[in-house]
Amino acid sequence: MTEKRIRELIARGEGLTIEFKKAHRALPENLFETVCAFLNRIGGDLLLGVSDNGQITGVDPDKVEDIKTNLSNLSNNPSKLDPPFMLFPEEIKIDDKWIIYVRVPQSSQVHRTGNIVYDRNTDGDFKVTTHAAVNRIYARKSSYFTENKIYPYLEFSDFNEKLFSRVRNLMQSHRPDHPWLGLSDEEMLKTAGFYKKDFETGKMGYTLAAALLFGKDDVIQQILPHYKTDALLRRQDLIHYDDRREIRTNLIDAYDELMQFVRTYLPDKFYMEGDIRVDLREKIFREVVANILIHREYLNAFQARLLNLHDQKNR
């Protein structure tokens, strides 16, 4: 986040997707009402250390790290935000004052704080108090987040247990004190929102997202027979391919297979950032591959494709 972008947000003022809050030495008491509302609507930008009228009041420099840590921890605590949603606050200095910026994306799930659902409009956050209104949020999200589709007969035994160990290792390497490390595999799925209630039928079950991330290969193929990701290499003949891999496994292993395909056929050019050599290929394509896997409609039979056009004459 840049100073220019922060100033642009302040100049636009509060609205549907922008919220200012004073936070001189601690998190505001109503902070998670806004976080919850942003998650349940279309996301938004949250600025701590700015008053409602756009005046930069700042955050105490000695409290910046504490506030960031508390915000990250509470966003991942189901007793504060249910289901949890990890947030990544940033600090930026403007006019000799510190501001904490938080980008809250739109979530595919319906969130609560203090066991209350909040939604957002141009006037701010408001409580959603009736079952009908909550159901409308579920219906709105399910219409464009099909990974929330519930399969009541999908059981825990349909998941690949080895994948849970891999996920735990990844979490631990990124954050050794991650609160999910103390949960059982089933508890972790529920905390992540992969086990929920279908408010149309009243049935409980695991979601399509759970199946795609942790399902055994044969289970995924039964649920989505058309599912695959194509990785193609074309060197001189741009019609035929020199190598092709059809990937039909869970998204965790699919990511590794696609990255290995990239490493096999794309050169790792020498690149320095300051005094450190950086794997530029890895930095670029981990985003490309993640987007190929995540930002797609899995109920659509059209497969995603990673295509490497490589002219042998220009190697």
N, C-alpha and C positions, 0 to 999 in steps of 0.2 A: 504494500500500500504506500502511495506517495503523498507528499504534502499537498501537491496540486489536487489530487483526487479528494483528499479530506476537505479541502477548502471548497471544492465544488459541491460536496454533499452538504456542508454547512450552509452554503449559499442557497441551496434548494429548499432547506427547511424541513421540518418534520412532516410526515405524510404516511401513505400506505406502506412504503418500504424503507423509511428512514425514521430513526428514533434517537433523540438525545437524552442523556441522563447525567446528572451530577454524581460524581463518585470520588470525592476528594481523598478519603482514607479507607473506604470499604465499598463493597458491592451494594447498590441500592436494593431495598427490600423487595421492590416490585420488578426487579430485573427479569426474573424468569417468567413473569407473565408476558413480557414482550417477546422473549425468546420463544416461548410456547406458541404465541400468536403468529410470529414470523414463520415458524416451522409448519404450522397448520394452514397458512395462507400461501403466499408466493415468495417467501423469504424476505430478507431485508438487511440493511446496514445499521449497526448499532454503535453509537459513539459515546464513550464514557469520559466525563470531564468536560461536557458541553451542556449548557443550560437550555431550557425549552426555547428560548428566543435566539439561540445560536451563538451566545457569548461563550468563548472558551474560558472555562473556569479552572481547568486543569486537574490532574491527579497528583497527589503528594508523591514526589520522586521516590521517597523511602517506602511507599506502599504499592508501587506499580507491579513489582514481581509477585507480591502477596495476592493482589487482586487478580492478576492473570492466572495464578495457580488455583485460587479458589474457584474462579469461573470455570476453568477446565475440569477441575475435580467434580464440582456440583453438576455440570452438564452431563457427566458420566455416572451420576448417582441416581438410581431409579426412585429413591425416596424424594428427590427434588424434581427430577424431570423424567417422566415415564411415558414411553420408553426412553432410555438415555440417548443422547445425541452429542458426540464429542465436538466441542468447539475449540477454535485455535485463535485466541486473541493476539493482537499485535499492538506494540506501543510505537508512537511517533511523536516527535517534539515539534511543536508549532508555537512561534512567538514565545520561546523560552518556557513553554508549558507542555506537560505530557498529556497526551490523549491515548486512550485505549480503544482500538477499533476491533469490532467483531463482525465478521460476515456470517450471517445465519441463512443457510440455504433453505429452499423449499424441501420438505420431507415427504417421503412416500407414506409415512405413518401418521396417525393421529396422536398428538402428545397432550399430556396433562402435567400440571404442576399444582401441588397441594390437592391432588385428586380432582382438579377442575380443568376443563378444557377451555382454552382461550382462542379467539379468532381475532382477526385484524381488519380494520377499515381505515379510512382517511383520518378519522378522529382519534385513533389509538386502539388500545386493546380492550376487548370486552369478553365477559364470561358467556359461555355457551351452556345454558341451563336446562334445556329440554332434550329428551332422548331423540326427538325428531330432528332437532338441529344438529346434534352430534352425528346422527345417521346420514344427514345430508353431506357432512364433511367426509365421512367414509365413502359415500357414493361418488362424490366429486373426485376424490383421490383415486379410487379404484378404476375410474374411467380412463385415467391416463398413466397409472402406475400398476401395470398388470402383474408385476412381481409380487403384489399383495394377494393374488388369487390363492384361495385356501383349498387345500386338498385334504379333506377329513380322514381319508384312509391312508395317507402317507404316514408311516411310523418311524420311530427313531432307528429301528433296525434296518431301514432302507438307506441310512447314511453310511458313508465311509468313515469309520472311526479314526483311521490314521490321519485324516485331514484335521481333526480337532487338535492333535498334537502339533501339527505344523502351524496352525493358527496361533496356538499358545506360544510357540517359540518366536513367531513374528512379533506378537504383542510384547513379549518379555524383552526382546532385543530393542524394541522401540521405547518401551516404558516398563522397567522392571517392577514398579509398584502398581501396575494396572489392576484395578479392582476386580476385573473379570477373571483374573488368573486363579482366584480362589473359588470360582464357581464350577459346578459340574458341567459336563457337556450339554445336558438337557437344560440346565439353568441358564447357560450362556445363550442358547438358542432363544429362549423365552425373553431374556433381558434384551437381546438384540432386536426383538420384534418379529422373529421368524415363526413364532407360534402365537396365534391370535384367534379371535372370534369373528365369524362371519355374521354380520348384523342383519343380513337378509334371511339366512336360514337358521341362525342360532347355533350352528355347529362350530366346534373348535378344531383347529388343525394347523399343520405346518404349511408354510407358504411356498409359492413357486420359487421365490428367492432362496429359501432354505434348500430346496431340491437342487437348484443350479449350483449352489456353492458347495454343498456337502453330500449330495446324492451319489450313490453308486452309479456307474456308467449305464448299467442295464435299466436302472430305475429312471434315469433322465431320459433315456431313449423311449421308454414306455409313455412317459408324460409328454415328451416333445419329440416325436419320431423324426421330424424334419430338422432338428437342431444340429448345426455344425458350423464350424468356422474354417474357411479355406485360406491356406497360406500358399501363394504361388510365386515361383521364380521364372522369369522370362528373360533370356539373355539376348540373342540376336533375332530369333523368330518371335515376334510379338503376338502371334496368334496361338502357337503351341507353347507349352511350358516345359522347362527343364527339370523342375522339381515341384512337387505338390504334396502338401500334407493336409488331410482332412481331420480336423480336431473335433471330437465328439465327447469329450470328457467334462468333468466339473470345471467351473471357472477358475479355481485356484490352480489346478494342473494345466488348464488351457493357457493361462498367462505364462507359465514357465515354458511351455512348448512353443508358443509364439515368439517369446524372447530368444529362445535358442535358435529358432529359424532365422531371426534377424542377425544374431551373432555369427551364424554360419556363413551368410552370404553378403553381409554389408561390412565394409572395412572399418576398423577402429582408428580413425585419423587422430594424429597427435594434436592435443589441444591443452593449453595451459590457462588456469585462472589464478593469476598472481604467481605464487611459487608452487602451486599444486597442479599436477597433471589430472585432468578430468576425462572420464569416459563419456564423450559427447554423445556417442551412439546410444549408450544406456540411458542418459538423461532424456533424450528426445523420445526414444521409442517406448520407454516405460509408460509415458503419457499416451502415446498413440495406441499401444496395445490395450491399456486400461480402458480407454474410451471405446475401442472396438467391442470390448466385452461387456461394458456396463451400459453404454448409451445405445441400446437397440431394443427392438420390440420382439421378445422371444416367442410370442404367440403368432407372429408373422413368419411364414415359411421361407421368406427371403433370407439367405444366409449372408453373414458378414464375410468380407474378403480382405486379406492383406496381400497386396500385389507388389512385387519387387520387379520393376522394369530395369534390366541391367544390360546395356549395350556393350558387348565384348570388346568392340573397337575402341571404346573410350575408358577402358579400365585404367 
